[in-house]
């Protein structure tokens, strides 16, 4: 497989993932961004914790969808993320549920 073939494959996978996102975003209430992933979910809880002088975030989500083109199953009933980096949570407004149409 050439570099060009690999780039074409990845571009097609990203487009497929975006289309899936566009189809499912309207069924979720929250957008959660961590340093490694982007999630859609219906319930989220973020708690800051401290151990041995280090502060980290414990994020739990229910009814989640994961933006990851290499995952065969992007829907997950429960997700838990532990991270030392920032976590952004945004509640989607009802008007946000309709993504732009292409």
C-alpha positions as CSV (number, residue, x, y, z in Angstrom):
1,X,0.0,0.0,0.0
2,X,1.5,3.3,-1.0
3,X,1.5,6.5,1.0
4,X,-1.1,8.0,-1.4
5,X,-3.4,5.0,-0.9
6,X,-3.1,5.3,2.9
7,X,-3.9,9.0,2.8
8,X,-6.9,8.4,0.6
9,X,-8.1,5.7,2.9
10,X,-7.8,7.9,6.0
11,X,-9.6,10.8,4.2
12,X,-12.4,8.5,3.3
13,X,-12.6,7.2,6.9
14,X,-12.7,10.8,8.3
15,X,-15.5,11.7,5.9
16,X,-17.4,8.6,7.0
17,X,-16.9,9.5,10.6
18,X,-18.1,13.1,10.1
19,X,-21.2,11.8,8.4
20,X,-21.9,9.4,11.3
21,X,-21.3,12.3,13.7
22,X,-23.8,14.5,11.7
23,X,-26.4,11.7,12.0
24,X,-26.0,11.0,15.7
25,X,-25.3,14.4,17.3
26,X,-29.0,15.2,17.6
27,X,-29.5,12.4,20.1
28,X,-27.0,13.7,22.6
29,X,-27.0,16.4,25.2
30,X,-23.3,17.0,25.8
31,X,-20.0,17.4,24.0
32,X,-16.9,16.4,26.0
33,X,-13.4,17.1,24.8
34,X,-10.3,15.6,26.5
35,X,-6.7,15.7,25.4
36,X,-7.1,12.4,23.5
37,X,-10.8,12.1,22.4
38,X,-14.0,13.9,21.5
39,X,-17.2,12.5,22.9
40,X,-20.9,13.0,22.6
41,X,-23.0,11.8,25.6
42,X,-26.2,12.2,27.5
43,X,-24.8,12.3,31.0
44,X,-21.4,13.5,32.2
45,X,-19.7,13.9,35.6
46,X,-16.3,15.6,36.0
47,X,-14.5,15.4,39.3
48,X,-11.1,16.8,40.1
49,X,-9.0,14.6,42.4
50,X,-5.7,14.9,44.1
51,X,-3.2,12.2,44.9
52,X,0.4,12.6,46.0
53,X,0.3,16.3,45.1
54,X,-1.0,15.7,41.6
55,X,-4.3,16.9,40.4
56,X,-6.2,15.0,37.8
57,X,-9.8,14.7,36.4
58,X,-12.0,11.7,36.6
59,X,-14.6,11.9,33.9
60,X,-17.6,9.5,33.6
61,X,-20.0,9.5,30.8
62,X,-23.2,7.5,30.0
63,X,-24.7,6.8,26.6
64,X,-21.6,8.0,24.7
65,X,-20.4,8.1,21.2
66,X,-16.6,8.4,20.6
67,X,-15.0,10.3,17.7
68,X,-12.3,7.8,16.7
69,X,-12.1,6.5,13.2
70,X,-10.1,3.4,14.2
71,X,-12.8,2.1,16.7
72,X,-15.1,-0.5,15.1
73,X,-17.8,0.3,17.8
74,X,-18.1,4.0,18.6
75,X,-21.2,3.7,20.9
76,X,-20.5,2.9,24.6
77,X,-22.9,2.6,27.5
78,X,-20.3,3.9,30.0
79,X,-17.0,5.6,29.6
80,X,-14.5,6.6,32.2
81,X,-11.5,8.9,31.4
82,X,-8.7,9.8,33.8
83,X,-6.6,12.7,32.6
84,X,-4.1,15.3,33.9
85,X,-5.0,17.6,31.0
86,X,-8.0,19.9,30.5
87,X,-11.5,18.6,30.1
88,X,-14.1,20.7,28.2
89,X,-17.8,20.0,28.6
90,X,-20.4,21.8,26.6
91,X,-24.1,21.3,26.9
92,X,-25.7,21.3,23.4
93,X,-28.6,23.7,23.0
94,X,-31.6,22.3,21.1
95,X,-30.7,24.5,18.1
96,X,-27.3,22.9,18.1
97,X,-28.8,19.4,17.5
98,X,-29.2,20.2,13.8
99,X,-25.7,20.2,12.1
100,X,-25.2,22.1,8.9
101,X,-26.4,20.1,5.8
102,X,-23.9,19.5,3.0
